[in-house]
Amino acid sequence: MKTIYYGILSLFLTLCILLMPREALDGASQGLLLWFNRVVPAMLPCMMLTSFCMETGLFHRLQTRNSSRLQKITGLSGGGLYAAFLGLLCGYPMGAKITADLYKKNLLDRREACHLLCFCNQLSPSFLIEYVLFGLYADTSSTAFFLPAMYLGILFTQLFYHIRFSRSVNIPFVQAASLTYKKEASETFTLGKSLDASVINSLEIIAKIGGYMIFFSVLAKLLSRFIAPIAPWDAVLVTVMELTTGLDTLRQSFGPTLPGICLACALCAFGGLSSVMQTASVLKGTDLSMGSYLRAKILQSTVTLFLAFLLCLFFR
């Protein structure tokens, strides 16, 4: 029955593209340019280097060194700290990809991987600062609360799920991780094969991300045509569908007003359905729960919206 529904939906979308070619072309162009100009230069080198580090067994060494103060404070293993750091720094879906790769190699147990997935997959600071603050809202001084609300929301989500997952098993994360990873013998390691595997794996992931960005940009443009009568709230639905395309629409609909900026902050915390599908694509081959990830993103966006309205009263 599901295949029938999906077939009808595919036929409907195809007809929409044929009947509204201008919107479809604009959406595809925006998604492609965004992917090529921003995502590929920012993420592809990091993906290749991360994959190469895994091929060399570096994360196994990080995993086994659990005595640092930061690891004791956070309750994360060495590999978990690395996944959290790169996920917060590099943007979607690097946090989920590194977590999934470490989990596949048994360098993280399932509990720590699920915990990481709830907070380490975020928009990069460069995207937030360059595109959102300096690009869309550069003409207003009411954005001082934007970054504090975003990162306080991430911190709240991390603490909430840390407590939740810590109570599920009576052992800390750093002791629960499986150390069944076996380092390959030195004679089997070759630089060429490792680099080749890293490049191919990274190109596959970056191509998937581009495909999802283009697809959801087209959907967002088509959706904006159908729900135009409910303006300005149509911009919110478009942003939920695809973040980058939608943020520009949100800025045009609400202007540089405090409600509009607070909504943009909350939607940036969620990331959009495009980022959800990107995350799902890099989690294939694992049993990590997308349901937990979605609930965490909804919680984070709700808390971020509340914090944004609260902090804007302080910064005004």
Steps between C-alpha positions, in 0.01 A plus 500: 500500500786736579645451151168612350497816712861577416427442131204740509710758683781466245254542214349807666842661549595425142182671377574799725847533350356482147227756577731735694836475323620845606464424873662160454793650308551776756496250787742264328735786415502632855563157649777420251680833545475480877641147499782580257602838644461434873465135591764338277791737587414499871430131556675284239860550627387438858315184396804361319738573788261351756455186294878470459549533876266207550689293245824557692346399836541844662156486661587175671779681682266787590244249627742327733628820666218584739685672782480860384303749705272593210400139447418462870288818497303412188489126556598444137776284360783640291323415176177646635672830577640511147159431347338769715769757418492446124121478493466837671773654284436361151121489471250244373539207474863467617412429862266217403746361243794485740279351772373233260852418376635464853202286598548272198862445607388421859682804639173625653233299673140552392408707805777753445431511125130574562597767753740665255242493225263706715724808513812478279324545163464879463537793264857622476594830671625636166156446342325665792731801507564555128168402343243570772637784712716692250315392187129513587483715814797730460276808507374448854662502843239265647701185432727515805297222661513271195819304571451484879151357452627247245786366709312509830234290327769251392639492854156438649435216254839344576440512875144368468603197297816447703284454810249287312756262348711491818204362694431231242811300596693520826842542339661816357542553129878482514486149644216372287659549159585182319870463432470213259666698224802312374773697337605359169851372470748757381586302191139518378486879524574688181479875454344472154217269602418706809491827308294341224244366748483836678443696179237262362307485828507880537390563142208261545382682812544849352306394188213376717494829686485692172216284371293556814567874495386532138195279554378686808574840344269406213235378746529822698445711189199295394359509852533877517277526194221295658502658845551863396148597627599437863786751488712580695479158669564328170865605546519293819382185321745559215785542749402177675527331160839645395685731734720713277235576237242553770704741712511749214121466460456539876707819495288642219172408670570612859776752440762575769240481777558323830234232435655428162853476640385276787324270253814491285704407808266212588487372143881510477506280811271249325693505172216418260377175351781507246757464779289225657518298179873571467545364851291193420715433193826491700345279769416221258663175599459572873221442750520856635154648552377784280203531735726605787678743270173662389371531856828661603484754215139588584596545867800712405301725266227549764752589771688727259179687410425556869856613572502732199187684619637510855844629401365756255334674797842517665695620196245763391 
